Amino acid sequence: MRDRVVRWARGAVAALVLAGLVVAPWVVDDYTTALLARTLALALVGVSVALLTGVAGVPTLGQTAPYAAGAYACAVLGSRISDVGVVQLAVAAGAGAVLAALTVPLVVHARGVIVLMITLAIGELVVTVLGRWRSVTGGTDGLAGIPAVRPFWGLPAFGSDQARYLYALVVVATLVGAVLVLLRTRAGLLLRAARDDETRLRASGHRVPLYLSGAHIAAGAIAGAAGSLLVVAQQYISPADFGFDTSALLLLGVVIGGTASVGGALVGAALVIAVRDWLFGVLPGHAPLVLGVLFVATVYLLPAGVDRVRGRWRPSGPPHRPDAPAAPDQATVAELRR
């Protein structure tokens, strides 16, 4: 009964948040609307981080790499070939997926801190290439004057911050919904099983590297799609949009929201980006320090993220030893026995 009430409350809160996001462009000014659109793009990258880090168990600091690939693919396409939003979105997602596929051998077969450092190196390498490939990326100056996007053929281009924001909101809601549905399938169960006990899953005949490769490529596609939303929101991009500070902020948002929760990661990443931009105005020069303190406090006070705070209100079960292995999810066990 209590779990049913908790689920109902979470659904009600999600509905209220979505309603607030829909009406936001008519309540706030144009600057805040544009800021919200950029925040949605970064929050979508946070979802890709949560998919890898929390669901698949592959920690990453390199999701800015497919994010940048998608953004630059979209910018070049929009400037030279097509200004149709769905085309740019598909090309950006494809660019992110291709870059992720190229880095699969480096990422999937590593574990722990090693994979974290590898993904960080990939992200920094991509930013370096973008800064030096001036003929395509504009170098450190970036690409400016990108034409406005129209959602479909025959429709007018977006002429206001409200229109661009609503487009970003529709894309983010669609992709997040698709990820949530995917995680309820056998594929999601297998990824969680690989995260919880990879040795047992391998022993049962499952090809764990193949599952992790699929998750890595899917996360790359999501991050690439987020890159196209950044182009729509800003109409300008530069390598500075994809540096280490962005990777760190995204990981901080995922930790705050809960690494195993897609919705929590979405909210956490959006919250961190919003707080950062607000602090830059209120405490110039001290925003990174405040965010660092926030990260340390979150790790110690909420080690499982805000999404797991609700677990404190559930009826207590048998005592659990901290050194005991985590109990496998019943749905995962049932699925894997088939």
C-alpha positions in Angstrom: 0.0 0.0 0.0 2.8 2.4 1.0 4.7 1.6 -2.2 1.5 2.3 -4.2 1.2 5.7 -2.6 4.8 6.5 -3.3 4.4 5.6 -7.0 1.3 7.7 -7.2 3.1 10.6 -5.5 6.1 10.3 -7.9 3.7 10.3 -10.9 1.9 13.3 -9.7 5.2 15.2 -9.1 6.4 14.2 -12.6 3.1 15.5 -14.1 3.4 18.8 -12.3 7.0 19.2 -13.4 6.1 18.5 -17.0 3.2 20.9 -16.8 5.5 23.6 -15.4 8.1 23.0 -18.1 5.4 23.4 -20.8 4.1 26.7 -19.4 7.5 28.1 -18.5 8.1 30.1 -21.8 5.0 32.2 -21.1 6.0 32.9 -17.5 9.7 33.7 -17.7 11.6 36.2 -19.9 13.4 35.3 -23.1 16.8 35.0 -21.5 15.6 32.4 -19.0 13.8 30.6 -21.8 17.0 30.3 -23.8 18.8 29.2 -20.7 16.2 26.5 -20.0 16.6 25.2 -23.6 20.4 24.8 -23.1 19.7 23.1 -19.8 17.4 20.6 -21.4 20.2 19.7 -23.9 22.7 19.2 -21.1 20.2 17.2 -19.0 19.7 14.8 -22.0 23.5 14.2 -21.9 23.0 13.5 -18.2 20.6 10.8 -19.2 23.2 9.2 -21.4 25.7 9.3 -18.5 23.1 7.6 -16.2 22.5 4.9 -18.8 26.2 4.0 -18.8 27.2 4.7 -15.2 24.1 3.7 -13.3 22.4 1.1 -15.4 25.3 -0.6 -17.3 27.9 0.0 -14.6 30.4 1.7 -16.9 31.5 5.0 -15.2 32.2 7.7 -17.7 33.6 11.2 -17.9 33.6 11.3 -21.7 30.0 11.7 -22.9 30.9 15.2 -24.0 32.7 13.5 -26.9 29.5 12.2 -28.7 27.8 15.3 -27.5 30.3 17.4 -29.4 30.2 15.1 -32.4 26.5 15.5 -32.7 26.6 19.2 -32.2 29.2 19.9 -34.9 27.6 17.4 -37.3 24.3 19.3 -36.9 26.0 22.7 -37.2 27.8 21.8 -40.4 24.7 20.2 -41.9 22.5 23.2 -41.0 25.0 25.6 -42.4 25.6 23.9 -45.7 22.8 21.3 -46.5 19.6 21.2 -44.6 17.8 23.3 -41.9 15.2 20.6 -41.1 15.2 19.7 -37.5 14.4 16.0 -37.8 17.1 15.6 -40.3 19.7 17.4 -38.1 18.5 15.4 -35.1 19.0 12.1 -37.0 22.4 13.1 -38.3 23.6 14.3 -34.9 22.4 11.1 -33.2 24.2 9.0 -35.9 27.4 11.0 -35.4 27.3 10.4 -31.7 26.6 6.7 -32.2 29.5 6.3 -34.7 32.0 8.0 -32.4 30.8 5.8 -29.6 31.1 2.7 -31.8 34.7 3.7 -32.7 35.6 3.9 -29.0 33.9 0.6 -28.0 37.2 -1.4 -27.9 38.7 1.1 -25.6 35.8 1.5 -23.2 33.9 -1.8 -22.9 36.8 -4.1 -22.0 38.1 -1.8 -19.2 36.7 -1.6 -15.7 36.6 0.7 -12.7 38.9 3.8 -12.5 40.6 2.7 -15.8 37.5 3.2 -17.9 36.8 6.5 -16.1 40.3 7.8 -17.2 39.9 6.4 -20.7 36.6 8.2 -21.3 38.1 11.4 -19.9 41.0 11.1 -22.3 38.6 10.5 -25.2 36.6 13.6 -24.3 39.7 15.8 -24.0 41.1 14.4 -27.3 37.9 15.3 -29.1 37.9 18.8 -27.7 41.5 19.2 -28.9 40.7 18.0 -32.4 37.8 20.4 -32.6 40.0 23.3 -31.6 42.6 22.5 -34.3 40.4 21.5 -37.2 39.7 25.1 -38.3 38.5 24.3 -41.8 35.5 22.4 -40.5 34.9 23.4 -36.9 36.1 27.0 -37.0 38.8 26.2 -34.4 38.6 27.7 -30.9 36.4 30.5 -32.4 33.7 28.0 -33.0 30.9 28.2 -35.6 28.6 31.2 -35.5 25.6 32.3 -37.6 24.1 28.8 -37.9 20.7 29.2 -39.6 17.5 28.8 -37.6 16.0 25.4 -37.7 12.5 24.4 -38.8 11.0 21.2 -37.4 9.7 19.6 -40.6 9.7 20.3 -44.3 7.3 23.1 -45.3 7.1 24.6 -41.8 8.6 28.0 -40.9 11.9 28.2 -39.1 11.9 28.8 -35.3 11.8 32.6 -34.8 11.6 32.9 -31.0 13.2 31.4 -27.9 9.8 30.0 -26.9 9.6 27.9 -30.1 13.2 26.6 -29.8 12.6 25.7 -26.1 9.3 23.8 -26.9 11.1 21.9 -29.7 13.9 20.9 -27.3 11.3 19.9 -24.6 9.4 17.6 -27.1 12.7 16.0 -28.2 13.9 15.4 -24.7 10.5 14.0 -23.5 10.4 11.7 -26.4 13.9 10.3 -26.0 13.6 10.0 -22.2 10.4 8.1 -22.6 12.0 5.8 -25.1 14.9 5.1 -22.7 12.5 4.3 -19.9 10.6 1.9 -22.0 13.8 0.2 -23.2 15.0 -0.3 -19.6 11.8 -2.2 -18.8 12.6 -4.8 -21.6 14.9 -7.7 -21.5 17.8 -5.5 -22.6 17.4 -3.3 -19.5 17.4 -6.4 -17.3 20.5 -7.8 -18.8 22.4 -4.5 -18.4 21.4 -4.4 -14.7 22.5 -8.0 -14.3 25.8 -7.2 -15.9 26.3 -4.3 -13.5 25.4 -6.4 -10.4 27.2 -9.6 -11.1 29.1 -9.7 -14.4 30.9 -13.0 -13.6 27.6 -14.9 -13.0 26.1 -13.5 -16.2 29.1 -14.6 -18.2 29.0 -18.0 -16.7 25.4 -18.4 -17.8 26.4 -17.9 -21.4 25.6 -14.3 -22.0 27.8 -12.1 -24.1 28.3 -9.2 -21.7 30.7 -7.2 -23.9 28.0 -7.2 -26.6 25.4 -5.8 -24.2 27.8 -3.1 -22.9 28.7 -2.2 -26.5 25.0 -1.7 -27.3 24.5 0.5 -24.3 27.6 2.5 -25.1 26.5 3.2 -28.7 22.9 4.0 -27.5 24.2 6.4 -25.0 26.4 8.0 -27.7 23.3 8.4 -29.9 21.4 10.1 -27.1 24.3 12.5 -26.4 24.6 13.3 -30.1 20.9 14.1 -30.2 21.5 16.5 -27.3 24.2 18.2 -29.3 21.7 19.0 -32.0 19.5 20.6 -29.3 22.4 22.8 -28.2 22.8 24.1 -31.8 19.1 24.8 -32.0 19.2 26.7 -28.7 22.4 28.7 -29.2 22.9 28.9 -33.0 26.6 29.0 -32.0 29.0 26.3 -30.7 32.7 26.2 -29.8 35.0 23.6 -28.2 34.5 25.5 -24.8 31.0 24.0 -24.7 32.4 20.5 -24.4 35.3 20.8 -21.9 36.2 18.9 -18.8 34.1 21.2 -16.6 31.0 20.2 -18.5 31.8 16.5 -18.0 32.3 17.0 -14.3 29.0 18.9 -13.9 27.1 16.2 -15.7 28.6 13.5 -13.5 27.8 15.7 -10.5 24.2 16.0 -11.6 23.9 12.3 -12.1 25.3 11.6 -8.7 22.9 14.0 -7.1 19.9 12.7 -8.9 20.8 9.0 -8.5 23.1 7.1 -10.8 20.6 4.3 -11.3 17.6 6.6 -12.1 17.1 8.1 -15.5 14.6 10.6 -14.2 16.8 11.5 -11.2 19.8 12.0 -13.5 17.7 14.3 -15.7 16.6 16.4 -12.8 20.0 16.4 -11.1 21.8 17.5 -14.3 19.3 20.3 -14.9 19.5 21.4 -11.3 23.3 21.5 -11.3 23.5 23.5 -14.6 20.8 25.9 -13.4 22.6 26.4 -10.1 25.9 27.0 -11.8 24.5 29.7 -14.1 22.7 31.3 -11.2 25.9 31.2 -9.0 28.0 32.8 -11.8 25.8 35.9 -11.5 25.5 35.9 -7.7 29.0 34.7 -6.7 31.3 35.6 -9.6 34.5 33.5 -9.4 33.2 31.3 -6.6 30.7 29.1 -8.4 33.1 26.2 -8.9 34.0 26.2 -5.2 30.3 26.1 -4.2 29.6 23.2 -6.7 32.6 21.3 -5.3 31.2 21.6 -1.8 27.8 20.5 -3.1 29.4 17.4 -4.6 31.2 16.4 -1.5 28.1 17.0 0.7 26.0 14.9 -1.7 28.4 12.0 -1.7 28.5 11.8 2.1 24.8 12.7 2.9 23.1 11.1 -0.1 25.4 8.4 -1.4 22.6 6.8 -3.5 21.2 10.2 -4.8 18.1 12.1 -4.1 16.0 9.5 -6.0 16.7 7.0 -3.2 15.7 9.2 -0.3 12.2 7.8 -0.6 13.6 4.4 0.4 13.9 5.8 4.0 10.1 5.8 4.2 9.6 2.2 3.3 9.1 -0.5 5.9 12.3 -1.8 7.2 13.3 -5.4 6.2 15.8 -7.9 7.5 19.2 -6.4 8.6 21.6 -6.0 5.8 25.4 -6.4 6.1 27.3 -3.6 4.3 29.8 -6.2 3.0 27.1 -8.6 1.7 26.5 -8.8 -2.0 23.5 -7.0 -3.3 20.4 -9.2 -3.7 19.6 -9.6 -7.4 16.4 -8.0 -8.7 13.6 -10.6 -8.8 12.5 -9.5 -12.3 16.1 -9.9 -13.5 16.3 -13.4 -12.0 13.0 -14.5 -13.6 14.1 -13.2 -17.0 17.5 -14.8 -16.9 16.1 -18.2 -16.0 14.2 -18.4 -19.2 
